[in-house]
């Protein structure tokens, strides 16, 4: 009798494990091309079939190429996808003409889930697709691509339970002559409650406050996952060519208060390099722009192999901090350049702490190391970032996107 009961328990256990594995395979079948599932049905939307309806694509011009693009007029909203029922978006491709930085910041991409009025995604078009500073450059990583610098591709998976709508809004006062797009999704027969909704938030601060960390992702509530970020910086010329990337990334989650649980060691360290930041492209980390002449950098880090999950809340910040010799810091202080000394390298590279809130340490103190000692300091730069994350709800409480005048100021 006991053996029979054990057998039945084993059968039930294997049944549920099998169901769970089957659900996982259904969701991840695109990563396993040998797996077939009835839970997924492909749907594409483009100007050739804007509804994604079965059997009605390419009907214009008697089946020949008839409607590949449209003119995108000033003030107009173009709907790239509007689907009902559960599904998952797997890929987006868009190209347009022109692709100047002002255009890529003047257009806004918005995504709405489950008939919500507030978008879960509201980000400048170029920045959303990983094009930092809205300057195109050929690249590909795990989430985005800019093939030959002429098109914009997203591979981010975006599930939705009831409905999905993707829009691009032209907030400029002139037309975009040509807009092409193709959004590739799957209709789902079954929705699983552990699926999360995709969100993205963009913010720019043209002059960060001394000693105040820039918020990549302001505090959000809910259960989810921080997927990653791409960050752009216009370095302040007041600091000449001195290094700007000493700031550490911090992740506060699940009721962290004054201090975070996750802390990096420096800006370029966060994206996997060291001792400066040049241009490179890797799957999960890279620097797409390293333009010292124009004092512009754009870099990314995606937490795919190293997931950051949270149960109740999450906030992600980065310090605005640079470094150079003590001699150069003293010269800047003499010229009233805004900065606050943080540390100085002592003997055997031991850090001497200099920072206290509300005060500025006197670097002329003879007890401190000499003029060539490396000195870190808080600084103020023009910084913008996109935070990509998932939540267990289709809306978030973050602010609306900033005005076009802020988004496009001094883009070049």
C-alpha positions as CSV (number, residue, x, y, z in Angstrom):
1,X,0.0,0.0,0.0
2,X,2.8,2.4,0.9
3,X,4.7,1.6,-2.3
4,X,1.5,2.4,-4.3
5,X,1.1,5.7,-2.5
6,X,4.7,6.6,-3.1
7,X,4.3,5.7,-6.8
8,X,1.2,7.9,-7.1
9,X,3.0,10.8,-5.4
10,X,5.9,10.4,-7.8
11,X,3.5,10.5,-10.8
12,X,1.7,13.6,-9.5
13,X,5.1,15.3,-8.8
14,X,6.4,14.5,-12.3
15,X,3.1,15.7,-13.8
16,X,3.3,19.1,-12.2
17,X,7.0,19.4,-13.0
18,X,6.2,18.5,-16.5
19,X,3.5,21.1,-16.7
20,X,5.8,23.7,-15.3
21,X,8.5,22.7,-17.8
22,X,5.9,22.8,-20.6
23,X,4.9,26.3,-19.7
24,X,8.5,27.4,-19.7
25,X,9.1,25.8,-23.1
26,X,6.0,27.6,-24.4
27,X,7.3,30.9,-23.3
28,X,10.9,30.3,-24.4
29,X,10.3,28.4,-27.6
30,X,11.8,31.2,-29.6
31,X,15.1,30.3,-27.9
32,X,14.5,26.6,-28.7
33,X,13.7,26.5,-32.4
34,X,13.1,22.7,-32.2
35,X,10.1,23.1,-29.8
36,X,6.6,23.4,-31.2
37,X,3.8,24.8,-29.1
38,X,0.2,25.5,-29.8
39,X,0.2,28.4,-27.3
40,X,2.0,30.8,-29.7
41,X,0.7,32.2,-33.0
42,X,2.8,34.6,-34.9
43,X,1.6,38.1,-35.8
44,X,3.4,40.9,-37.6
45,X,2.2,44.5,-37.9
46,X,3.5,47.0,-40.5
47,X,1.9,49.5,-42.9
48,X,1.3,46.5,-45.2
49,X,-0.9,44.9,-42.5
50,X,-1.4,47.3,-39.6
51,X,-3.9,45.2,-37.8
52,X,-1.9,41.9,-37.9
53,X,-5.1,40.2,-39.0
54,X,-4.6,36.7,-40.6
55,X,-4.7,36.5,-44.4
56,X,-4.9,40.3,-45.1
57,X,-1.3,41.3,-45.5
58,X,0.1,43.0,-48.6
59,X,-3.4,43.5,-50.2
60,X,-2.6,46.9,-51.6
61,X,-1.3,47.2,-55.2
62,X,-2.7,43.7,-56.0
63,X,-0.2,41.9,-53.7
64,X,2.9,43.8,-55.0
65,X,4.8,46.2,-52.8
66,X,2.2,48.8,-52.0
67,X,2.5,50.4,-48.6
68,X,5.9,50.0,-47.0
69,X,6.1,53.5,-45.4
70,X,4.2,56.6,-44.6
71,X,5.0,60.3,-44.1
72,X,5.1,61.2,-40.4
73,X,3.6,64.6,-40.0
74,X,4.4,67.2,-37.3
75,X,2.2,66.6,-34.2
76,X,1.0,63.2,-35.5
77,X,0.8,59.9,-33.6
78,X,1.5,56.7,-35.5
79,X,0.2,53.4,-34.1
80,X,2.7,50.6,-34.7
81,X,0.7,47.9,-33.0
82,X,-2.7,47.6,-31.4
83,X,-3.6,44.0,-30.5
84,X,-6.2,42.5,-28.2
85,X,-5.9,39.4,-26.0
86,X,-2.7,38.0,-24.4
87,X,0.5,38.0,-26.3
88,X,4.2,38.8,-26.3
89,X,6.2,41.2,-28.4
90,X,9.5,39.7,-29.4
91,X,11.1,42.1,-31.9
92,X,10.6,45.6,-33.3
93,X,12.3,47.1,-36.4
94,X,12.0,50.7,-37.4
95,X,13.8,53.0,-39.9
96,X,13.1,56.5,-40.8
97,X,14.5,59.5,-42.7
98,X,16.2,61.7,-41.5
99,X,17.9,60.2,-38.4
100,X,19.5,63.4,-37.0
101,X,19.9,63.5,-33.2
102,X,17.2,66.2,-32.9
103,X,14.7,63.9,-34.7
104,X,15.6,60.9,-32.5
105,X,15.0,63.0,-29.4
106,X,12.0,64.8,-30.8
107,X,10.1,61.5,-31.5
108,X,8.7,59.6,-28.5
109,X,7.9,55.9,-28.4
110,X,5.1,54.9,-26.0
111,X,3.8,51.5,-25.0
112,X,0.5,50.8,-23.2
113,X,-0.5,47.4,-21.7
114,X,-4.0,46.1,-20.9
115,X,-5.9,49.2,-21.9
116,X,-4.2,51.4,-19.3
117,X,-4.3,55.1,-20.0
118,X,-0.8,55.8,-18.8
119,X,2.1,54.3,-20.8
120,X,4.5,51.9,-19.3
121,X,7.1,53.1,-21.7
122,X,7.5,56.8,-22.7
123,X,11.1,57.4,-24.0
124,X,12.8,59.4,-26.7
125,X,12.8,57.2,-29.8
126,X,16.6,56.9,-30.3
127,X,17.4,56.5,-26.6
128,X,14.9,53.7,-26.3
129,X,16.6,51.6,-28.9
130,X,20.0,52.0,-27.1
131,X,21.2,54.9,-29.3
132,X,22.8,57.0,-26.7
133,X,22.9,60.7,-27.1
134,X,20.6,60.0,-30.1
135,X,23.8,59.6,-32.2
136,X,23.5,56.6,-34.5
137,X,26.4,54.1,-34.7
138,X,26.4,50.6,-35.9
139,X,26.1,48.1,-33.1
140,X,24.3,45.0,-31.8
141,X,24.0,43.7,-28.3
142,X,21.6,41.3,-26.4
143,X,18.7,43.7,-26.4
144,X,19.1,46.2,-29.2
145,X,20.8,46.8,-32.6
146,X,21.5,49.7,-34.9
147,X,22.6,47.9,-38.1
148,X,24.9,50.0,-40.2
149,X,23.6,53.0,-38.1
150,X,20.5,53.2,-40.3
151,X,17.8,51.3,-38.5
152,X,16.5,50.6,-34.9
153,X,15.9,47.1,-33.6
154,X,14.6,45.8,-30.2
155,X,14.8,42.2,-29.1
156,X,13.2,42.9,-25.7
157,X,10.4,40.4,-24.8
158,X,7.3,42.2,-23.7
159,X,4.3,40.1,-22.5
160,X,0.8,41.5,-22.1
161,X,-2.3,39.9,-20.7
162,X,-5.3,41.8,-22.2
163,X,-4.0,44.2,-24.9
164,X,-0.9,46.0,-26.3
165,X,-0.5,49.3,-28.1
166,X,2.7,50.9,-29.4
167,X,2.8,54.4,-30.6
168,X,5.4,56.8,-31.9
169,X,4.6,60.5,-31.4
170,X,6.1,63.3,-33.5
171,X,6.4,66.2,-31.1
172,X,8.5,68.3,-33.6
173,X,7.2,71.1,-35.8
174,X,8.3,69.4,-39.0
175,X,7.5,66.2,-40.9
176,X,9.6,63.0,-41.0
177,X,9.3,62.2,-44.7
178,X,9.6,58.4,-44.4
179,X,8.7,56.0,-41.6
180,X,9.0,52.2,-42.0
181,X,8.3,49.7,-39.2
182,X,7.7,46.0,-38.5
183,X,6.6,44.7,-35.1
184,X,6.8,40.9,-34.5
185,X,4.7,39.4,-31.8
186,X,3.1,36.1,-30.7
187,X,-0.5,35.7,-29.6
188,X,-0.8,33.6,-26.5
189,X,-3.6,31.2,-25.7
190,X,-2.6,31.1,-22.1
191,X,-1.3,33.7,-19.7
192,X,0.8,32.7,-16.8
193,X,0.7,34.8,-13.6
194,X,4.4,34.9,-13.2
195,X,4.8,36.9,-16.4
196,X,5.9,40.5,-15.9
197,X,5.2,43.7,-17.9
198,X,8.0,45.6,-19.6
199,X,8.6,49.2,-18.6
200,X,11.1,51.9,-19.5
201,X,11.9,55.3,-18.1
202,X,14.1,58.1,-19.4
203,X,15.3,61.2,-17.6
204,X,17.8,63.9,-18.2
205,X,19.5,66.3,-15.8
206,X,21.5,69.0,-17.7
207,X,23.4,70.0,-14.6
208,X,23.5,67.3,-11.9
209,X,23.7,68.5,-8.3
210,X,27.0,68.2,-6.5
211,X,27.1,65.2,-4.1
212,X,23.6,64.0,-5.2
213,X,23.4,60.7,-7.1
214,X,21.7,60.7,-10.5
215,X,18.7,58.5,-10.4
216,X,18.8,56.0,-13.2
217,X,15.6,54.5,-11.9
218,X,13.7,56.5,-9.3
219,X,12.0,54.5,-6.5
220,X,9.3,52.1,-7.9
221,X,6.9,49.9,-6.0
222,X,6.0,46.3,-6.9
223,X,7.6,43.0,-7.7
224,X,9.9,42.9,-10.7
225,X,13.3,42.9,-12.2
226,X,15.7,45.7,-13.2
227,X,16.8,44.7,-16.7
228,X,19.5,47.4,-17.2
229,X,20.3,50.8,-18.5
230,X,22.0,52.9,-21.2
231,X,23.5,56.2,-19.9
232,X,24.6,59.3,-21.9
233,X,26.9,62.1,-20.6
234,X,27.8,65.5,-22.0
235,X,30.8,66.2,-19.8
236,X,31.0,69.7,-18.4
237,X,33.8,71.6,-20.2
238,X,34.6,73.4,-16.9
239,X,36.4,70.2,-15.9
240,X,38.6,70.3,-19.0
241,X,39.5,66.7,-20.1
242,X,39.7,65.3,-16.6
243,X,38.2,61.9,-16.0
244,X,34.5,61.9,-15.3
245,X,33.7,58.3,-14.5
246,X,34.6,57.6,-10.9
247,X,30.9,57.3,-9.8
248,X,29.6,54.1,-8.4
249,X,26.2,52.5,-9.3
250,X,24.0,51.7,-6.4
251,X,20.9,49.5,-6.3
252,X,18.4,49.9,-3.4
253,X,15.8,47.2,-3.2
254,X,13.3,45.6,-0.8
255,X,13.2,48.3,1.8
256,X,16.8,49.4,1.7
257,X,16.9,52.8,3.4
258,X,19.9,55.2,3.6
259,X,22.4,52.7,2.1
260,X,22.0,50.2,-0.7
261,X,22.6,46.5,-0.8
262,X,24.3,46.5,-4.2
263,X,27.2,48.9,-4.9
264,X,29.7,49.0,-7.7
265,X,33.3,50.4,-7.7
266,X,33.2,52.9,-10.6
267,X,31.5,53.9,-13.8
268,X,33.6,52.0,-16.3
269,X,33.8,49.1,-13.8
270,X,30.0,48.8,-13.9
271,X,30.2,48.1,-17.7
272,X,33.0,45.7,-17.4
273,X,36.1,47.7,-18.5
274,X,38.7,49.6,-16.4
275,X,41.0,52.6,-16.3
276,X,39.0,54.7,-18.7
277,X,36.3,54.2,-21.2
278,X,36.7,53.6,-24.9
279,X,34.3,52.4,-27.5
280,X,33.4,48.7,-27.5
281,X,30.3,46.5,-28.0
282,X,29.6,43.4,-26.0
283,X,26.3,41.5,-25.6
284,X,25.5,42.8,-22.1
285,X,27.9,45.8,-21.7
286,X,29.5,48.3,-23.9
287,X,30.3,51.9,-24.8
288,X,28.7,52.9,-28.1
289,X,30.1,56.5,-28.1
290,X,33.5,57.6,-26.7
291,X,34.0,61.0,-28.2
292,X,36.5,62.9,-26.1
293,X,36.7,65.8,-28.6
294,X,33.1,66.6,-28.0
295,X,33.1,65.4,-24.4
296,X,30.3,62.8,-25.1
297,X,30.0,59.2,-23.9
298,X,27.2,56.7,-24.1
299,X,27.4,53.3,-22.4
300,X,25.1,50.4,-21.4
301,X,24.8,47.4,-19.1
302,X,22.1,44.8,-19.2
303,X,21.5,42.5,-16.3
304,X,20.6,39.3,-18.2
305,X,23.2,36.8,-16.9
306,X,23.2,38.5,-13.5
307,X,19.5,39.3,-12.8
308,X,18.5,41.9,-10.3
309,X,15.1,41.0,-8.9
310,X,13.1,42.7,-6.2
311,X,9.9,41.9,-4.2
312,X,8.6,45.2,-3.0
313,X,10.6,48.2,-4.4
314,X,13.7,49.2,-6.3
315,X,15.8,52.3,-7.0
316,X,19.0,52.6,-9.0
317,X,21.5,55.5,-8.9
318,X,24.9,56.5,-10.1
319,X,27.3,59.0,-8.4
320,X,28.5,62.0,-10.4
321,X,32.2,61.9,-9.6
322,X,35.4,62.4,-11.5
323,X,39.1,62.3,-10.7
324,X,42.4,63.9,-11.6
325,X,45.6,65.1,-9.8
326,X,45.4,67.2,-6.6
327,X,47.2,69.9,-8.5
328,X,44.3,70.1,-11.1
329,X,41.6,70.0,-8.4
330,X,43.3,72.9,-6.6
331,X,43.4,74.9,-9.8
332,X,39.7,74.2,-10.4
333,X,38.8,75.3,-6.9
334,X,40.8,78.5,-7.3
335,X,38.7,79.2,-10.5
336,X,35.4,78.5,-8.6
337,X,34.6,75.3,-10.7
338,X,31.9,73.5,-8.8
339,X,33.3,70.4,-7.1
340,X,33.6,68.7,-3.7
341,X,36.8,66.6,-2.9
342,X,35.9,63.0,-2.0
343,X,39.1,61.0,-1.6
344,X,42.8,61.3,-2.3
345,X,45.3,58.4,-2.8
346,X,47.8,58.0,0.0
347,X,50.8,55.8,0.4
348,X,50.4,52.4,-1.3
349,X,47.2,53.7,-3.0
350,X,45.4,53.8,0.3
351,X,42.3,56.1,0.0
352,X,42.2,59.0,2.4
353,X,38.6,60.1,3.0
354,X,37.9,63.8,2.5
355,X,34.2,64.1,2.2
356,X,31.9,65.3,4.9
357,X,28.4,66.7,4.1
358,X,28.3,70.5,4.1
359,X,32.0,71.0,4.1
360,X,34.9,71.2,1.6
361,X,38.2,69.8,2.8
362,X,41.2,72.1,2.5
363,X,43.5,70.4,0.0
364,X,46.4,72.7,0.9
365,X,46.7,70.9,4.3
366,X,50.4,69.8,4.4
367,X,49.5,66.5,6.0
368,X,47.8,65.4,2.7
369,X,49.7,63.7,-0.1
370,X,51.5,65.8,-2.8
371,X,50.2,67.6,-5.9
372,X,50.3,64.5,-8.2
373,X,48.2,62.4,-5.9
374,X,45.0,61.2,-7.6
375,X,42.0,63.0,-6.1
376,X,38.3,62.0,-6.6
377,X,35.7,64.7,-6.5
378,X,31.9,65.3,-7.0
379,X,31.2,67.1,-10.2
380,X,28.2,68.4,-12.2
381,X,27.5,67.2,-15.8
382,X,24.7,66.8,-18.3
383,X,23.5,63.2,-17.8
384,X,20.6,61.2,-19.3
385,X,19.6,57.6,-18.9
386,X,17.0,55.0,-19.9
387,X,16.1,52.4,-17.2
388,X,14.6,49.1,-18.5
389,X,12.7,47.0,-16.0
390,X,9.8,44.6,-15.5
391,X,6.9,44.9,-13.0
392,X,4.0,42.7,-12.0
393,X,1.6,45.5,-13.1
394,X,1.0,47.2,-16.4
395,X,1.6,50.8,-15.1
396,X,4.1,52.5,-12.9
397,X,4.1,55.7,-10.8
398,X,7.0,57.4,-12.5
399,X,6.8,61.0,-13.9
400,X,5.8,61.7,-17.5
401,X,8.5,62.2,-20.1
402,X,10.3,65.5,-20.1
403,X,9.4,68.3,-22.6
404,X,11.0,68.3,-26.0
405,X,12.9,71.4,-25.2
406,X,14.8,69.5,-22.4
407,X,15.2,66.4,-24.5
408,X,16.7,68.2,-27.5
409,X,18.7,70.9,-25.8
410,X,22.2,71.1,-27.2
411,X,22.0,67.7,-29.1
412,X,24.6,67.5,-31.7
